[in-house]
Amino acid sequence: MSLPFENSDTALREQVDQTLQTRKAAGLEGMVGGLEAVVVNVEPESLRDAAQEFLSVTGYMFEQAWRSESGRGCQLRQEGSADFLFTCRSGECTPFAPFNPGPKSQHLPQTRLETFIFKCPDLERFVALQREQGRCFLTAEPIRTQNFLFIQTPPSRYTGNSIGFVQWLQEEGQWAWPGSVPLNWRLEKPDYPHLSNVRELDHAATRVRAEERDRAIIEFMEWTNYQFDFAVYVESLNSITNVARLSAEDFSMVFTSGIKPFAGMEDSGPTEKYIHNYNTRVHHLAFHTQNIEQTFQGLQEQGVEFLVELVGGPSEGLHQTFTKPMEHTLLVNEYILRYGDFDGFFTKSNVTKLTAATEAQ
């Protein structure tokens, strides 16, 4: 009789070491850089509202909007951070559709954070090397515009996320798509002084099934130059927070899973329950936040609702909190401040409190 499945870092780290060796031998090491943009697709009728909602709770500013044969989009920008591209499709055909439905997400069938786009200075060579490894992309060749080359992967079977790659040919950050026409939109930034405290994107956290944790992390490493760094186990909540990093200064990718698989709504922890309710997807986006106590109070006063009060503090080295899911994207915002002498990424006490708070979702 086989033992019940349970995650172990020992097995994962063996795969990590092998992946790093294979990546280097294949000539892929160093070919992919940092995060350039995040693509969030929403329902067609919600595009403006979703972008405005994001402007009202972050430091981002409206940059431009466009329409094309495939749909509409708008770009939000903040200095020193990845761009956010909010999109909606003109048709319903999408490879992301199988990953969207869940009891609490089926009312927004086209809505999810779909793609993380990373910089790739030599895209054609990168594509050729990845194809030699037996990997495929959504298009036969990179899409070429006057300003960039772009290609992306199919959605991952483990996360539902796609990984995009961009090589800039001219001005960086200009995302005009072939055949797109500018829209005469003006999305105003709300006049809340505390929003200037909400700075660059720190990390994104994807919920993955316990039995697919290792494969999701390894797959992400195969496509990028990220490396698995560490995991925080919260046994009491059957949850693991796993962190992959490019460097200490770059955007980090977090994968949260169960230690053991889903065992029903009565017996599973909040991480596995979330996947049952929303399917595998990005749960939250975390933003570096200065003056976090004043910012938290200001967000509350403007009507933002939270899953939890601020957890941690100067003595623990960091402060964090989660909002309730945004109405038009289902994404939770995390606001995080690491104090100057804190040399870590998370603490187990904070991870435990934040994970427990997601039970309310």
Secondary structure, DSSP 8 states (H G I E B T S, - for coil): --------HHHHHHHHHHHHHHHHHTT-TT---SEEEEEEE--GGGHHHHHHHHHTTSS-EEEEEEEETTEEEEEEE-TTS-EEEEEEESSS--TTGGGS--TTTTTSTT-EEEEEEEE-TTHHHHHHHHHHTT---SSSS-EE-SSEEEEE----TTT--EEEEEEESSSTT----TT-EE----------GGGGGEEEEEEEEEE--GGGHHHHHHHHHHHSS-EEEEEEEEGGGTEEEEEEES-SSS-EEEEEE-SS----TTTS-HHHHHHHHH-SEEEEEEEEESSHHHHHHHHHHTT--BSS--EEETTTTEEEEEB---TTT--EEEEEEE-TT--SS--HHHHHHHHHHGGG-
